[in-house]
Amino acid sequence: MTTPNITHDAVRIATQGITIATDWRELSACRDSDPTLFFPIGSTGPAIDQITEAKAICVQCSVQEDCLQYALESNQEAGVWGGYAEDERRRLRKRWLAERRRRSL
């Protein structure tokens, strides 16, 4: 009997050929995409097309909410995360932080 091969991102059960994801990033729709697509330079001109293309991938993603939650919690300032561009996520994070403060009172 073969022992399971444990990796940082996923548990692979070698004997059955099954992969069980333990990290939302393993399930992300963007994991095989060019990372530069999600980190456009600027927010005008050609960057608008990049942002639109990145968001189109996010819309199809089963872990979009997990991605956005990660970005909010870790204060990711650059790139498209969870279907939100930098400026959109900044506004959303302000509301998110205010809500967290209200809940802790």
C-alpha positions in Angstrom: 0.0 0.0 0.0 1.3 3.4 -1.0 1.3 6.2 1.7 -0.4 9.5 0.7 1.9 12.2 -0.6 1.1 15.4 1.4 1.9 18.7 -0.3 1.5 22.3 0.9 -1.5 23.0 -1.3 -3.4 19.8 -1.5 -3.5 16.3 -0.2 -3.0 13.8 -2.9 -4.3 10.3 -2.4 -1.9 8.3 -4.7 -3.6 4.9 -4.3 -6.9 6.2 -5.7 -5.6 9.0 -8.0 -7.9 11.5 -6.1 -6.9 15.1 -5.2 -8.6 16.8 -2.3 -8.1 20.5 -2.3 -7.2 22.0 1.0 -6.6 25.5 -0.2 -9.1 27.6 -2.2 -6.3 28.6 -4.6 -6.1 25.0 -5.9 -9.7 25.4 -7.1 -9.4 28.9 -8.6 -10.3 29.5 -12.2 -7.3 31.7 -12.6 -4.6 29.3 -11.4 -3.5 28.4 -14.9 -3.9 31.9 -16.3 -1.1 34.4 -16.9 -0.7 36.2 -13.6 0.1 39.5 -15.3 -3.5 39.6 -16.5 -4.6 40.1 -13.0 -2.0 42.8 -12.2 -2.4 45.4 -14.9 -0.3 48.5 -14.8 -2.7 51.4 -14.2 -6.4 51.6 -14.5 -6.9 53.4 -17.9 -6.2 52.5 -21.5 -5.0 48.9 -22.2 -5.4 48.2 -18.4 -9.1 48.5 -18.7 -9.2 45.5 -21.2 -7.0 43.5 -18.9 -9.2 44.2 -15.9 -12.3 43.2 -17.9 -10.6 40.0 -19.1 -9.5 39.1 -15.5 -13.0 39.8 -14.1 -14.5 37.5 -16.8 -12.4 34.7 -15.4 -13.4 35.6 -11.8 -17.1 35.4 -12.7 -16.7 31.8 -13.7 -14.8 30.9 -10.5 -16.2 28.7 -7.8 -14.0 30.2 -5.1 -14.5 33.9 -6.0 -15.8 34.7 -2.6 -12.9 33.0 -0.9 -10.5 35.0 -3.1 -12.2 38.3 -2.3 -12.3 37.4 1.5 -8.5 36.7 1.3 -7.8 40.0 -0.4 -9.9 42.0 2.1 -8.3 40.2 5.1 -4.7 40.5 3.9 -5.2 44.0 2.4 -4.2 43.1 -1.1 -3.8 46.5 -2.7 -2.7 45.5 -6.2 -4.5 43.5 -8.9 -7.9 41.9 -9.5 -9.0 39.7 -6.6 -12.4 38.1 -6.3 -13.7 39.9 -9.3 -12.9 43.4 -8.0 -10.3 45.8 -9.4 -8.0 47.8 -7.0 -10.2 50.9 -6.7 -13.4 48.8 -6.3 -11.8 46.7 -3.6 -10.5 49.7 -1.7 -14.0 51.1 -1.4 -15.3 47.6 -0.5 -12.6 47.1 2.1 -13.5 50.4 3.9 -17.1 49.2 4.2 -15.9 45.7 5.3 -13.6 47.2 8.0 -16.4 49.4 9.3 -18.8 46.4 9.5 -16.2 44.4 11.4 -15.7 47.3 13.8 -19.5 47.5 14.4 -19.7 43.8 15.1 -16.9 43.9 17.6 -18.7 46.6 19.7 
